Amino acid sequence: MSWMLVAAVLLATAGLLVLGVLAIRLWLDVRALAKGVDRAARALAVAAEDLADAVPGGGDRAAEHSAPAA
């Protein structure tokens, strides 16, 4: 009977270790994904600034189109 208790404790410990490893892998993947999203957002911001600088008028036309017609 005591060997069943030992086996149950060992299986529970092994299960917790597996869950811990999976949690660490998930955290590392999420961190890498967050860095990629941050890089992409910064690149989009730079591209938007370059586009705004390239357009004559510097975006004044965008303000005209967003105003409601009277």
Steps between C-alpha positions, in 0.01 A plus 500: 500500500779745576656442156176632345530818702863543392405439137218754521733763649764431235245522219362825641852643529583396144178659376580827676850498354359450151253785552783721624711429193206570271430827683861611455490413128174692462647803679805497271280474189277784615805715575642436153162576341472825696845607379399424142178698533691790652750499214220490243311784670812716507565426132141593414534827693818587314338412167198716586728794581688451172172486310370813672823681411475385137142620453477867398314700761612276788161352581286817490270328254431223751365756746273644230351157424438413863295816569125450469328685218282789614 
